[in-house]
Amino acid sequence: MLKCDFQYQHADFILNVELQMQQQLLGIVGASGSGKSTLLKNIVGLLQPQEGSIQFNNRILLDTQRQIHVPMHQRKIALIFQNALLFPHMNVQQNLSYAEKLVSKSERKFHFDEIVDLLELKPLIQRKAHQLSGGEAQRVSIGRALLSSPNLLLLDEPLTGLDNHLKQQILPFLKRMKQELNLPMIYVTHHMQELEYLQAEIVQLNQGQLYSQ
């Protein structure tokens, strides 16, 4: 499925990644500053390793020796950040539809009504971003990412900044996504209990080095 073997010069250390992902949900746990976000940004194409390769479903996304670098917008990988980056001038329906319109009908993995039902967004559909709670905005952000029909979904500490009540609201939606969507996901966090709740395969990242749990 996903195979990474690369090095990236982080601000404080070298991120040295040897990773083979075969399962649907891989959890990566590590302290702040351990390189988790940097790892995801290399996979999605926001950053480029100095050396190495990245493959997904036998498609080469990056190979520094062969000078192959597939641009981010062609990788079919969605990255959900810690903060929901919604279009403030659009309501929820428009934010979701924007992503869906970027994908041809024949290539759509998920449909608008399906995602709205899965994430229980119907009551929010006419609200603007500033009218949403942090948890609601993050659900919309996840829905928009899904409607871009990615082949791989990366979640970069999606519950950071939310209080425990909101975290407990969103975690069941993430579990439903795992159970109901045939979509590979990588979930990074510094809270082990989130990954245990989601029943993820877990690896640990420490100072740029990955270790099996």
N, C-alpha and C positions, 0 to 999 in steps of 0.2 A: 504494500500500500504506500507508505511513506518511508523513504530511506534518506537519511542525512549523514553526511560525513564532511564536516567543514570546520574551518577555524576563522574566528572573527576577533579583531583586536578591540576588546572592550576598554573603557576608560581606565579600569583598575587591574584588568587581567585579560588573558586570552580565553575566549569562549571556545572550548574544544568539544565539538558535538559529534558523537557517533550514536545514531539513533535509528532503530527500525521499528516502525509502528505497524502492527497487523490487526490490532483490536479496534473496535468502534470508538471507544473513549479512552484516551490516554491522559492521565493527570500528572502534572509536573509541579512538585512542591519545592519551595525554597524561600529563604529569607529575602527581604527587600535588598536590592542591589546584587543579587546572585546571578543575574543575567537572563531571567525568565522572559521579560519583555523583548530583550535583544534577540533571543532565540526565535520568538514568534515573528519579529520584524524581518529576520533573515529568511524565514520560510515563506512569508507572504511577498517578499520582494521590496520592502521599504528600505532594507539595508542589504549590502552585498558582501559576502565573505571574501576575505583576501585569498583564501585557498579552499578548494574542496568542491563538493557536488551535492545537489538536492534532486531527488526523483520522487514523483508521485504517480502511482498507478502505471509504472514503467515509462512515464514520460519524463524526460530530462528537463528540469526547470533551470538548473544551474550546473555548469561544469567549467571551472576556471581554466583547466588545461586545454579544453576544446573551445574555449571562448564562447560558450553558450550562456546566455542570460535572458530568460523569458521575462518580459516586462510584467509588472505587478498586475495590470489590468487584463493580462492574458492567462493568468495562472488559475483562475476559477477558485480562488481561495478567499474567504471572508474573514476579517479580523474584527472582533468586538473589543473595544477599548474599555478601560475602567470607567470612563465618563461617557454617557450616551451623547453622541455627536449628531443630534437631530437638526434638520433645517428649521430655524426658529420661525420663519415666515410661513411655513406650511403646517397644516393640521396633521393629525396622526394618519388619516387616510392618504393624504398626499405624500407624506414621508414614505409610507409603505408602497404606494403605487409607483413612486419614482424609481425604486429599485426594480420592481417587476417589469417596468417598461423598458429597462435596459437589456432584457433577455427576450429573445424571440420565443414565440409561443411553443414552437417545437422543442425548445431546449429547457423549458421550465420544469424544474423538479417539483416545486410546490406551487400551490395556487393561493390567491389572496384569501378567500374564505376559509381555507384549510388552516392557514397560519393565524388568522384572526381568532378562529375557534380554539386552536391549540393554546394560544397565549392569552385567551380571554380578553381581547382588545376591543370588542364591539362597543362597550360603554364609553370608550375613550376616543372613538373614531373621529369626532369633530373637534377635539381639543387641540390647542396649540401646545408647543413644547413647554412654554413657561407655565402652563396650567397642569402639568403632570408632576407627580411626586417622583423622587429619585428611582424608586422601584418600577413605577409605571413607564418612565422614560427608558429604563434599561430594557424592559420587555419590548417596547417599540423598536429599540435599537436591534435587539435580537431578531425580531420579526422582519425588519428591513434587510438584515444580513441574509436571512433564509430566503427571502423573495428575490435575492440576486442569484439564486440557484447555484450556490457554490458546490464544489466537489469535496471541500474540506472546510471545516469551521474552526477557527481559532478563537479562544476566549481568554482575554488577558485580564485576570482578576476582576471578573464582571461584577462582583458583589462588594468591592472595595468602596468605602464611603457610605455604605448603607447601614442603618442600624439593624440590630438583631431581628426585629419584627419584620422588616422588609426583606432581609435575607431569607427568613423562613417562608416568606411568600414566594420568592423567586425560585428557590431550590426545587420545589416540586415541578415547576414548569421545565426546568432543565432535565429533570429525571424523565418527564414525559417525552421530551425531545429525544432522549437517548432510546427510550422504549419504542417510540412510534415512528421515528424518522430513520431511514437507512442512510445516515450521514456520518462520516468519520469526524471526530472532534478531538481537539487538544485543549485541555483546560488547565491553566496555570494559576496558582494561588500560593499564599503562605499559610493557609489554614487546612491542615490535613483532614479535619472533620468534614469539610465540603466534599472532598474526593471520596471519602469513605461512604458518605450518604449517597453519592452518585454511583458507587460501586465501580470506580475507575481502576484501571491498571495504573500503578503509581511508580514514577521514578523521581529521584531527588536531584536537584541542581544546587551545587555548592561551589562558589567561586569559579564558575565556568565549566565545572566538571559534572557529568551526569552519572548517577549511581542508581542501581536497581534497589527497590525496597525489599 
